[in-house]
């Protein structure tokens, strides 16, 4: 992808294909930053992915604490129902969510995109964090209760520091899923000014043969970097 992004246009359309470019150029990157809405699309992707990750981690951490620590009627049924929601393909939610967003006048709004992402990421996040929460010794919380800590204090000072690796793993999963999503932005974001990176990448690929492959590969490089960095440092 990178080698294609630094090749001049005449090397992309030739029968004598070489893996390494005979001549390197960064004109595709210059064009990307100066003549396209790439930066706006990247900003939208980052904001939406970060907000979705924060909401999913907040909701799933509280739910997983309840499932792991409390006994209540229907707990196993609720956990099974949450897993069942995750097992359905997201396309099944297309019609009902679109109808709801349309009635709320959210079509074209990033808010609808965040809500739709949370619909798919929270169920799996709850299951992931519930398993991790059960591995935290209950004796630590009992010691905190003896010292006079209430439930919010136990969560903040005892549970959350120990849950940090699970939260990082969950946040990484949610961020990457939100970052790479193509179908829901295509459905919801009608305004090109609100496009995310996957939609921006698609704009440079034309079915009529007018594809700008050099610029498309430059966009693909920036689309690939954030998930790669997360995998390397988490």
N, C-alpha and C positions, 0 to 999 in steps of 0.2 A: 504493500500500500504506500509506504513512504517513498520507495524508489519510483513508483509511478507518479507520485505527486511532484517529484523534482525533475521529471523528464519534460523536454519541450514537446509541443503538440505534434510535430512531424514524426517524432519517435514513437508516439502512441498509435499512429496509423501507418504502419509499415509492415511489409511481409517478412522483413529480416529482423525479427524480434530479438532483442538482447535483454537479459535480466538487468544488468548494470547499465545505467545511462551512459551514452557516449559523450553527452554534454549535459551538465546539470544547470538547472535554473530554479529560482524561487519566485518566479513571476506568478505562479498559481497562488501562493500564499499572499503575495502583495495584492493581487486582484481580490482574493477572498476577504481581506481586511478592509480594503478601500472601496470596493464596488459592489458589495453584497450586504445583506442584513445578517451576516453570520454572527456577529457579536451579540446582537439582540436575541437571536435564537439560542445561543449558548447561555446567555443570562437567564432566559425563561426556563431552560432545562435545569439549570443549577437551582434556581429558586423553587421550582415545583418539586424537584427530587428531594431537596433539603426539608421543605415543609412537610412533604409526605412522610419522610423518614422520622421527623420529630413527632408528628401526630401518631404514627404507627407504634413507635417505641413507647410513648406516653400511655396510650390506651392498652397496648399488649402487656406492658410491665405491671400495670394495676390489675388487669384481668388475670394474668398468670399468678400474681401473688394470692388472689382470692382462690383460684383453682388449686394452688399448691398448699395453702395453709388452712383454709376453712373447709368445714364439712357442711354441706347443705343438700337438700333434696334435689335430685335431678342433675347433680354435678357431672357425672359420667355421660349422661345424655346430652348435656350442653356441650361438653368437650367433643363428643362424637359429631354433634351437629355442626360445630365450628370446622372440624376437619372435613366434613361432607361439603360445606360451602367452598372450601379451597379446592376440592377435587373436581368441581364442575368447571368446564372451560369458560373463560371470560365472555365469549361471544353469546352465551345464554343470557347474560345480563344486559345485552345490547338494547333490546326493545324497552324493558321497564325503566332502565336508567335514562335512556334518551327521552322517554315520555316525561319522567319526573323533572329532568333538567330543562326540558322545553317549557313545561308549565311554570317553573321557577324563573324562566328567562335567563338561564345560565349557559345556554349554548353559545360557544365562542369565548367563554370565560375560563381562565385558568383554575378558578375555584371548582368548577365541575370536574376538571381533570384531576385535581387533588382528591376529591371525594371518590371518584371512580378508582383511582389507584389504591386508596385506603381500603376500599371494598375488597380488593384482591390480596392485599399484603397483610392486613391485620389478622385474619384467621391463621395463616401459617406462623406469623410472629408470636401469637398467643401460644401455639403448640410448642414452638421452639423455646420460648422463655419459661413456659411451665415446666418442661423437662429440666431446664437448667436451674430453676428456682428450687426444685425438689432436692437438688444436690447440695444446697446450702444448709448446714447444720441448724436444726431448730433450736439447739441449746444456746446459740448466740443471741437469738431473739429473746429467749427466756431470761438470759442474763441481763439483757437491756431492760426488760420489764421489771426485774428486781431492782434495778438502779433508778426506776421511776420514769422510763421513757414511754411515751404514748405511741400509737400506731404510726402517725406521720414521722415522728422522730426515729422510730425503728426502721422505717423505709429509707429515710434520708441518710442516716448515720451508720446503719448496720447492713441492710440488705443491698442497697444500690451500689456501694463500693465493691461488694463481692459479686454483684451481678454485672459489673462493667464489661467483662469479656463477652458475656451473652448479649448485652446491649450493642456492643460493637459489631458482633457477627450479624445480629438482626438488622441493625442500621445499614450495614454494608449490603445485605441482601435486598432490603427495601429500596435503597438508593439506586442500585444497579438495575433492578426491575423497572423503576420509574424512569431512569435515564434512557434505557433502551426501548421503551414502549413506543410503538409506531401506530398501532391500530386505533387506540382511543384518541390520541391527538388528531389523527386524520378525521375521526368522526365528529369531535367536539369543536376543534379550533377552526372555524371557517375563515377567520381573518388572518391573512398572511403575516401581519405584524406581530401576532402572538405565537408563531410557529416555534416548535421545539427543534432540537438538532436533527432527529431522524427525519422530520418533514423537510427541513432545510436541505438535507442531503439528497432527498428524493427530487428536489427542484432542479438539480443539475443533471438528472438522468432522464432522458426523454425517449419515449417509445418510437418517436419518428426518426431517430438516428441523430438528433442534434445534441447528444450528451456531451457535457464538458467533463471528461473523465479526469483530467488533471486537477481541476478545482474540486471535483467530487471526492477524489482521494485525499486532498488536503483537509476537507471537512471530516472525512472518515478518520483521519489521524487524530483530530481533536475529539471526535466522538469516542474513540477507543481509549484515550489517555486516562480520564477519571476512573473508570472501572479498573484499569490496570494498576493505577497508583493505589487504589483501595486494597486490591489483592496483595500488593507488595508490602504495605505498611500496616495491615490489620491481621 
